[in-house]
Amino acid sequence: MRKILIASDHAGFKLKEIIKKYLSKKKIKIIDLGPSKLVNVDYPDYAHKLSKKINLNKKLTGVLVCGSGIGMEMTANRYKNVRAALCYNQKSAQLSRLHNNANVITLGSRLTKKSIALKCINIFLNTKFKGGYHTKRIKKI
C-alpha cells in the first residue's frame, strides 16, 4: 500500500481533512503530520515536519495545504530531496509529475475549489515521471 504524508496549517485544515477522506476511500495509507484540530499554527512548522521525512526517504510522497499553497511550497523546497509543486489545476498537477518529478503537491485552500483540489491530487498521484531529458534538467535544480 502506498503511503502519503499530509500536513496543513489552520487555513488548509478543512481541505486536508477532505483530502484524507478521499485518499482513504482509495485505500491509500495517510500519515497525518498535523495539526490534529483547527487551531492557529504557523505553516513553516508543518512544511518542515513533512519535508524532513521526505528528505530522508525519497520514496515518500507528500501533500501540503495552506491558504495559498505558496508558503508551504517555498518552505518545502528548501530541502535537497524535496520537489514541491504548487498546483492550481489539473494541467499543473500533471506537468509537476510528468516533467518535474515532484514528490510534494501543495494546494491553496483559499484559491482552489475542493473539486479541483481532489482532481489535482488524483492526477498527481497517478502520473508517472517522463524521464529522458527531464532528468538532466531536474539534476540542475
Salt bridges, closest charged atoms under 4 A:
GLU17 OE2 - LYS16 NZ 3.60
GLU17 OE1 - LYS20 NZ 3.31
ASP32 OD1 - LYS16 NZ 2.90
ASP32 OD2 - LYS20 NZ 2.68
